[in-house]
Amino acid sequence: MAFISTYITPTLPSRFPSANRPPNSTLSLSRNLPHRNLYTPCVVTYSLRPTAHGNHLPSPESTDCSAFNKFLDSFAVLITSVALSVSVFVTDVDSAAAFVVTPSRKLQTDELATVRLFQENTPSVVYITNLASRQDAFTLDVLEVPQGSGSGFVWDKKGHIVTNYHVIRGASDLRVTLADQTTYDAKVVGFDQDKDVAVLRIDAPKDKLRPIPVGVSADLLVGQKVFAIGNPFGLDHTLTTGVISGLRREISSAATGRPIQDVIQTDAAINPGNSGGPLLDSSGNLIGINTAIYSPSGASSGVGFSIPVDTVGGIVDQLVQFGKVTRPILGIKFAPDQSVEQLGVSGVLVLDAPPNGPAGKAGLQSTKRDTYGRLVLGDIITSVNGKKVANGGDLYRILDQCKVGETVTVEVLRGDHVEKIPVMLEPKPDES
């Protein structure tokens, strides 16, 4: 007679009670067989054998693990089926919820180039604060009040900062803030009012100064992509992009009214605070200084102007070396272009040629009145060194290509005949 256990026990009892157990009866128990990879419960059949002392001890007769293994296999198949059914159901209900990880955003090649250009050149751009002294009306204390701000860029490791002259005009003190937000007091090295360029100097560690890479503006093309970095409206380092929309433009200096030639026109947004900041090409090289906008509201309207770097480079070198620009002059005062046009002639009418100036020493005649009060026109300059002079802008352009001490041939219309007069160019009296 065999007894089948209804429970599973991991170990076999050391002794079975002999009461109510007939000899040669069998008992089916489970035990963990250690010879398998995992301890798997199996069914072991035992039979009770009498001993010499009258006790009945169990003796194993057979072992069967197939039933339990089949149960485990069936259970695993059932669990897998349920899991697949649930996953298919969830996917059908909401496919978007099945994707937990969102793929990272990828930038296009031109976007990566723009980001890299901004990151590499931002350390070279500075923020300039213009402080003016004001006296309090009640306490009579002298206070420094910010009267303007602008941008600039690091020129060299010696601490020279380049910006526009109109950014620093009228300042009692200047402060320069670098990209890491450290601020230094700045001193004016020199400026050129005619070209609206100024050079400052700060006493900053060399490891904090990153000079901007200087490019060339002579080979620029209309349609070429450009980038402007600055601090418009006091905001920290803003990047605007655009293209070169025009070349060889002419604007007037904000300080002296003297024309600035070969100016770059761009549609990159240039707002108040961008003045003095760099205009870069797609390689990150400096091609101009953002200096002016044409807008009735004072904000960007898509017409901005930058002084070309080829003009700026020569001016900065002179300011750093001498603290001034030795630009040659003829030493004359001339009439507005509209007045000459009304006379029906083309050229520059000499209103005054002081006798101690270059033109006066050479013999150019000024406009004056005779003894009867009638107006006697002075010389009308028609060309310099063989280059035609139709207006004041032409005269300035020709003189910008000359040097101090150089002798030029000035062709003038005097009365009804033409004369050629050699004139030695001299620097401005306040620059000598």
Secondary structure, DSSP 4 states (H G I P E B T S, - for coil): -EEE-SS--SS--S----TT--TT-EEEEEEEETTSSS-EEEEEEEEEEE-TTS-EEEEEEEEE-HHHHHHHHHHHHHHHHHHHHHHHHHHHH-TGGG--SPPPP---HHHHHHHHHHHHHGGGEEEEEEEEEEE-TTT--EEEEEEEEEEEEE-STT-EEEE-HHHHTT-SEEEEE-TTS-EEEEEEEEEETTTTEEEEEE---GGG--PPPB--STT--TT-EEEEEE-GGG-SSEEEEEEEEEEEEEEE-TTT--EEEEEEEE-S---TT-TT-EEEETTS-EEEEEEEE--SSSS--S-EEEEEHHHHHHHHHHHHHHSS---EE---EE--HHHHHHTT--SEEEEE--TTSHHHHHTPPPPEE-TTS-EE---EEEEETTEE--SHHHHHHHHHTS-TT-EEEEEEEETTEEEEEEEE-EE-GGG-
